[in-house]
Amino acid sequence: MSTPRIVLFSGSTRADSINVKLVNAMAHLFKDMGAKPVKISLNDYEMPIYNGDWEDENGVPKTTKNLVRRLKAADGVFIATPEYNGCMPALLKNTIDWTSRVGLDQFSGPVYGIGAATPGPMSGIMVMRQLHFVLCRLGTTVVPRQLGAGNASALFDKKGRFVDGRTKAYAQEQISQMLGEIERRQK
Ligand SMILES: Cc1cc2nc3c(=O)[nH]c(=O)nc-3n(C[C@H](O)[C@H](O)[C@H](O)COP(=O)(O)O)c2cc1C
């Protein structure tokens, strides 16, 4: 099997985002487990809030097309999302909505894994259900192991790796599921 290429991004672009920290820890682990992680930031793919009139006038933003190209070139995608009032942040939903205007290959092609980091103990259970729903609605294979990272500030060491054994075990299980499905597809 050729080295699987995994794109990782966070639904928060905040400088000190715990979801970016989750992405960083996952990138280390993907590498340890034989994959090539490619971290991206939604800061590099800014898009206006979706509006059909805007699209009629201007077409799909270049940033959307660039992001779709990136995702389509990946074997796997990992998304870490914050939970805002029990839902996914507007940034993430807007990004998904815009990309769906280009086509759906970026969803049906790669294998997806999802996670959510929260400062409190609840670990984003509600937002992961939503993200799972939306991705499946778009034809995505999302592996069953989800990565809820509650009390997230205590989960990473200074180098950005997982220190918490339970979270790391879940992360390894998710990555194994993703790499297993990617290998199955490559056969
Ligand atoms: C508008 C808003 C709503 C929030 N709602 C929730 C929530 O429903 N559940 C939760 O666990 N945390 C909630 N939080 C706290 C976020 O989990 C916290 O700000 C987290 O650090 C955001 O992710 P980030 O660090 O990756 O930016 C909310 C934060 C904001 C700003």
PDBQT file of the ligand as one rigid body, heavy atoms in Angstrom, charges set to zero:
ROOT
HETATM    1  C1  LIG A 201     -20.553  30.568  21.465  1.00  0.00    +0.000 C 
HETATM    2  C2  LIG A 201     -19.943  29.436  22.251  1.00  0.00    +0.000 A 
HETATM    3  C3  LIG A 201     -20.731  28.358  22.590  1.00  0.00    +0.000 A 
HETATM    4  C4  LIG A 201     -20.178  27.279  23.292  1.00  0.00    +0.000 A 
HETATM    5  N1  LIG A 201     -20.951  26.169  23.545  1.00  0.00    +0.000 NA
HETATM    6  C5  LIG A 201     -20.378  25.062  24.060  1.00  0.00    +0.000 A 
HETATM    7  C6  LIG A 201     -21.107  23.841  24.145  1.00  0.00    +0.000 A 
HETATM    8  O1  LIG A 201     -22.258  23.736  23.752  1.00  0.00    +0.000 OA
HETATM    9  N2  LIG A 201     -20.478  22.752  24.652  1.00  0.00    +0.000 N 
HETATM   10  C7  LIG A 201     -19.165  22.801  25.071  1.00  0.00    +0.000 A 
HETATM   11  O2  LIG A 201     -18.639  21.785  25.507  1.00  0.00    +0.000 OA
HETATM   12  N3  LIG A 201     -18.445  23.955  25.006  1.00  0.00    +0.000 NA
HETATM   13  C8  LIG A 201     -19.021  25.070  24.494  1.00  0.00    +0.000 A 
HETATM   14  N4  LIG A 201     -18.297  26.232  24.367  1.00  0.00    +0.000 N 
HETATM   15  C9  LIG A 201     -16.919  26.266  24.872  1.00  0.00    +0.000 C 
HETATM   16  C10 LIG A 201     -15.960  25.769  23.808  1.00  0.00    +0.000 C 
HETATM   17  O3  LIG A 201     -15.899  24.355  23.880  1.00  0.00    +0.000 OA
HETATM   18  C11 LIG A 201     -14.571  26.374  24.065  1.00  0.00    +0.000 C 
HETATM   19  O4  LIG A 201     -14.624  27.780  23.875  1.00  0.00    +0.000 OA
HETATM   20  C12 LIG A 201     -13.500  25.763  23.191  1.00  0.00    +0.000 C 
HETATM   21  O5  LIG A 201     -12.244  26.192  23.670  1.00  0.00    +0.000 OA
HETATM   22  C13 LIG A 201     -13.676  26.149  21.741  1.00  0.00    +0.000 C 
HETATM   23  O6  LIG A 201     -12.816  25.387  20.939  1.00  0.00    +0.000 OA
HETATM   24  P1  LIG A 201     -11.358  25.927  20.479  1.00  0.00    +0.000 P 
HETATM   25  O7  LIG A 201     -10.503  26.014  21.704  1.00  0.00    +0.000 OA
HETATM   26  O8  LIG A 201     -10.875  24.854  19.533  1.00  0.00    +0.000 OA
HETATM   27  O9  LIG A 201     -11.529  27.261  19.830  1.00  0.00    +0.000 OA
HETATM   28  C14 LIG A 201     -18.831  27.322  23.684  1.00  0.00    +0.000 A 
HETATM   29  C15 LIG A 201     -18.046  28.444  23.339  1.00  0.00    +0.000 A 
HETATM   30  C16 LIG A 201     -18.588  29.470  22.632  1.00  0.00    +0.000 A 
HETATM   31  C17 LIG A 201     -17.713  30.644  22.223  1.00  0.00    +0.000 C 
ENDROOT
TORSDOF 0
